[in-house]
Amino acid sequence: MFAARRSLASASKRAFSTTPANLVKVAVLGAGGGIGQPLSLLLKLNPDVTELSLYDIRGAPGVAADIGHVNVNSVVKGYAAENLKDALAGAEIILIPAGVPRKPGMTRDDLFNTNASIVRDLAKAAAEVAPKALVGIISNPVNSTVPIWAEVFKKAGVYDAKRLFGVTTLDVVRASRFLSEIKGTDPKDTKVTVVGGHSGATIVPLLSQTELAKGVSGETYKTLVNRIQFGGDEVVKAKDGAGSATLSMAYAGSEFAAALMRAKKGETGVVIPTFVESPLFASEGVAFFSSNVELGPEGVAKIHPLGELSPEEQEYLKACLPDLKKNIEKGVSFVNQ
């Protein structure tokens, strides 16, 4: 195991040294929490990160000191509650896992009152200090917190829709894992596009567009979709009151951040589902929607259409849109009330 870690560190150092001009500063807001700590560690291991700026109302300097000892060539700095603007200064990518976790019986919407205020206040600081950063929001409920961030930036006169993302990557990760379990395949070769939002019935996996899923039908199909939509409940229940999906979310967040960084340094064809301001269902009052998005150096480069849907997927989409619209309106109203 030690040799494997040493090999990973050595590989990271080699990769780091080859592309110094493309390295970026990443700020993690909520770095002391259950998602923030493992997310920060995974980002530390990413060879495209030159500096990690870790912020939280408590614990971030300690996390930074700990992660800073990992022997890959990037700088880690920790910031306490009163130093938010310092943490944001110069950030090119901002990731926000800040907020309270779900507990048994709670939905993502139950988290709204606490997490909405946290995201609003972080957005106000970012609008002032780092308005051009690419922002990935992890804090739940994503369906509402992304519109909150957008409204704060609009009020500050610095909103740029192509730079704001809701991180729905965990839904994609789960879909890949759960389908591979059924088909006996390697998850890395099991690609599933997941669209809609990031809670319950707003999550719509497009299994018909995945060749490996073509034979999945009947109750097996319904069970799979339900598990993708409500997979987070498995973790909340298994942790028995001790939290929600933190490690898998950190992994998913790091994967999304890696995609942003690849696109930022000029790689073409980087496509990933993410929750953004979208024209796909704007005519139905749904201003934000997760679909396959092609990333570029400035953020959103192209929003892809959904493509052909199966009759089942059309029904799931029909159920998704009204809930998603309400979630978005709730976030907008929170800022404008």
N, C-alpha and C positions, 0 to 999 in steps of 0.2 A: 504493500500500500504506500509506504514511504517513497519507494522508487517511482511509483506512478505519479505521486504528487510532485516529485522532483522533476520528472519528465514533463509534466504539464507546465510547471513553472519555467523550465528551460525553453519549451516550445513557445510560451507566451513571450519570453524575452526576445527570442529570435524574431517572432512576428512583429513585436513592438519596434524593433530596430530597423525594419525594412520600410516603414511608411511614416516617418516622423511628421511629414507635412500634413497628414490626414488625421492626426489625433485630435480628440475633442475633450472638452471639459463637461462633465456630467454632474448635475446636482440631484441629490435624492432628498426629497422633503418628507420626513417621516422615517428617517434612517435608523431610529432606535427601536422600531417596532418589529412585530413578528414577520412581516414581509420585508421591511426595510433592511434588516440586518443581513439575511441571506441574499437579497437582491444586491446589496452593496458588495458583498463578497464576490458574487458572480461577475459584477461589473469590474471589480478589481482584476479579475482574471482575463478580462477582454483586452486583447492587445491594441484595440483602437482607442482605448481610454487613456488620456494623458494625465487627467486630474479628476479626482472624485471629491465632490463637495457634499458633505453629509450634515444634514440639519434635522433637529427635532427639538421639541420642548424639553426633553430630558434624554440623556444617554448618548447623544450623537458623538461628543468628543471621545467617549470611551470606545464606541464602536470604531471610530476612525483610528484611534491608537492601536486597537487590536488588529484590524484589517491592514493597517499600514505596515505591519511586520511581515506580511506576505511578500515573498521575494520575487515580485514582478515589478517592472520599472515604470510605475506610475505613482503620483503623489496623492495622498489622502489627507484631507483636512476636515475637522469636525467643528460644528458651530452650535452654540447653545441658543436658547429661546430668544434672547435679545439681539441675536446677530443674523437674523434671517436675510436681510439685504446684503450683508457681506457674503453669505453663502451663495446667493444668487448672482452676484457680480461676475460677469464674464461667462456665465453658463450658456452653452450652446444647445444642450439637451437637458430638460428638467423632467424628472420622473416623480410622481406624487402617490406614494402608498400610504400617506398619512390618514389617520382616522381610527375609529374603534372597530374591533372585529365583530363578526356575527357570533351569536350564542344560540344554543338549541331553542327552536321555536321562533327565532327571529328571521324575517325576510330581509333582503337588501334594503327594501323601502323603510324598514324599521330603523335603519341606521341614519335615515335622512337628516333628522334635526341636528344631530351632533356633527356628522361629517360634512353637511352642507356649509355650516359655519366655518369649519376648518378650511375647506377648499376655497370659499369666498375670500377669506383673509390672506391665504397664500397667493391667490390670484392678484389681489390688490398690490402686494409687494412685487410680484413678478412683472406686473404691468408697468411699474415704475422703474425697475432695475434691469429686467431682462425681457423686454417685450418681443424680441425677435427670436427667442429660443424656440426650439421644437419641444412641445409639451406632451407628455404621455400620462394620462390620468388613470390611476389604478383604484383610487379611493371609491368605494361603493356608496350609494348606487350610481354606477357609471352613467346610466341612462339620464340621470339628473345632474350629476356633478360636472359633466362636460358642458352642458348648457349653462350652468352657473359660471364656470370659468369664462365661457364666451361672452356672457352678459357683462361681467366685470370688465373684461378687455374692451368691449364696445363702449361702455361708459367712460373708460379712460382714453378712448380714441385710438387704440393700438391693435384692435382685433384683426387678425389675418387667419381666415378659416383654414388655409392650407397648413398651418403650423400647429393645429390643435388635434389631439387624438385621444380617444378612449381606448384603453388597452383591453381588448377582448380576446387576447391570444390564449388565455387559459381554456376558453370554450373550444378553440381549435385543437389545443393540446389534448384535452379530454376526448374529443371526438376521435382523434387519431388513435389514442390509447385504447378506448373502449371498442372501436371497430376492429382493431388489430387483435384484440382478445377473442373476438368472435371468429375471425377469419384465420387466426394462427399466423399472422404476418408480423413483420418487423414494423413497429410504429413509425420509424423514420421513412419508410416507404409507403405509408398509409396516409395520404393527404385528403383532408376533408375541409371544404369551405363552409364556414359557419357565418350566417348573416343575421341582421336584425338588431338586437340589443344585447344586454349582458345580464339578464335576470329572467329566470323561469321561462314562461311562455314567449318572451320576446326573443329567445334564442332559437334560431332556425337552422339546423344543419342540412346542407344540400347534399344528402347522401346519394341522390340519383346521378350526381355529376362525378361520382367517384366509382371507378370501374370495380374496385374490390367490394363495393356495397351492393352491386347489382343483384346478388342472390339473396339479400337480406329482406325479408318480407314478413307480413302477418304480425303476430305478437312479438316476435324477435325484433322486428323493425320498431314497433311502438315502444318496446322496453328500452331499446337503444336510444331513441330520440329522447325519451323521458330521462334517461340517465345523463345524457349530455346536457339537457336543460337544467336538471336539478342535482348534478353531480356534487356541487358544493355542499349540499345537505348531508351527503355521506360523511364528509370530513368533519363537519360541525358535530354530527352525532357521535362519530368515533372519538373525537377529542373530548367529549363529555363535559362541555362547558368551558374548556380550556382555550377555545379559539376556533378559528375557521381555517380555510385553505391558505396557508402562509408559504410553505416551501414550494408547492407546485405553482403558486402565483408568482413567487419570486423567480422561478425558472422561466415562466411564461413572460414575465416582464423583461427579463434579461434577453430573451429571444427577440422580443419586439424592439428593444433598444438596439440590439445588434443589427436588426434590419434597417433601422433609422440610420445607424452609423455607416453601414455599407452604402446606402443610397447617398448619404451626405458626402462621402468621399468619391462619388462618381460612378459607382457600379450601377449598371442599367438592368432593367427587368426584375427589380425587387418588388414583389407583390405579396401583400399580407392583408387578411381581413382586419379592419379596424373601424371604430365608431367615430365618424367625422360628419361635419356639415355636408349634406348630400342632396343632390337634386332628384334622387331616384323616387322618393315618395313625398317630396315637398308639396306637391299639388293636393295631397291628402292631409296636410298639416303636420307631417313628420319631417322636421327640419334636419334631424341627425339620424344616421343609419349606418350600420356596420355592413360592409361588403368588401370584396377584394379591391384594394387600393394599391396602385402603383406609386412607389415612393421615389422622390427625387431629392436633390441637394437642398431644396427649399421646403420640403415637406410633401404634401399631396401633389403628385404630378398628374394622376388620372384616376377617376373613379369608374370602375368597371360595372357594367350592367350585370344583373343576376344570372342571365342566361335562361335556358329552358328549365322549368320546374315540373316535377311530377305532380299529379293531382293531390297527393298527401302534403307535399311541400306548399302548394298553393293554399291549402287549408290552414297549415301552421302559420303561414305568412299573414293570412287573413286574421287569425287570432292575435298575432304579434302586434300589428299596427295600432289598434286602439289603445292597448296598454302602453306601448312605446310613446305614443302621442301624449298621454297623460303624464308619463314620467318626465318627458321633456318640458312640458308646460309647468310642471311642479318646480323644476329647477329655475326656469325663467322667472316665474312668479316670486320665488324666494328672494331673488336679487332686486326685483322691481317693486316689491310690496311696500 
